[in-house]
Amino acid sequence: MPESNSFFNDVYEVVRLIPPGRVTSYGAIARYLGSKNARVVGWAMNGANAADVPAHRVVNSVGILTGAQAFDPDNNMEDRLRKEGIEVRANRIVNFKSVFWDPSLEL
């Protein structure tokens, strides 16, 4: 893999800054960190099992919960988002633009 563990740690630091009730995309994180590779951010999120990394707040560029398979069925991505007030329908965030958090603009 071309990216280092330090890149993954940088991804986790950004994800920790996403406020509850907001979401961002793999690509937005990649751009903020100076990368063009959103997939590597996705790889990082697959390894983000730590409780202090709110991986459920990272979705694809149109609000689809593409990382949902990585979550425990009893504490799944959709349930976590709903608990934060984010509406999800058919595995996609409703009103995605209104809850989107862009680290390049917010940080």
Residue pairs with C-beta under 8 A, 6 or more apart in sequence:
1 40
1 43
2 37
2 40
3 35
3 37
3 40
3 43
3 44
7 33
7 35
7 40
7 44
8 43
8 44
8 47
10 33
11 29
11 33
11 41
11 44
11 45
11 48
12 44
12 48
12 50
12 53
14 24
14 29
14 32
14 33
14 103
14 107
15 24
15 29
15 45
15 48
15 53
15 54
15 55
15 57
15 58
16 52
16 53
16 54
17 103
17 106
17 107
18 24
18 54
18 57
18 58
18 101
19 101
20 54
20 84
21 84
21 85
21 86
21 99
22 57
22 99
22 100
22 101
23 57
23 58
23 59
23 63
23 81
23 86
23 93
23 96
23 99
23 100
23 101
24 57
24 58
24 59
24 100
24 101
24 102
24 103
25 38
25 58
25 59
25 60
25 61
25 100
26 38
26 39
26 41
26 42
26 45
26 58
26 59
26 60
26 61
27 38
27 41
27 61
28 100
28 101
28 102
28 103
28 104
29 38
29 41
29 58
29 103
30 36
30 37
30 38
30 40
30 41
31 104
32 102
32 103
32 104
32 107
33 41
35 41
38 61
41 58
42 66
42 67
45 55
45 58
45 67
45 70
46 67
46 70
48 55
54 80
55 67
55 70
55 71
55 77
56 67
56 71
56 77
56 80
56 81
57 81
57 84
57 101
58 67
59 65
59 66
59 67
59 93
59 96
60 66
62 92
62 96
63 92
63 93
63 96
63 100
64 91
64 92
64 93
65 77
65 78
65 81
65 88
65 91
65 92
65 93
67 77
68 76
68 77
68 78
68 91
70 77
71 77
71 80
78 88
78 91
81 88
81 93
82 88
86 93
86 99
87 93
87 94
87 95
88 94
93 99
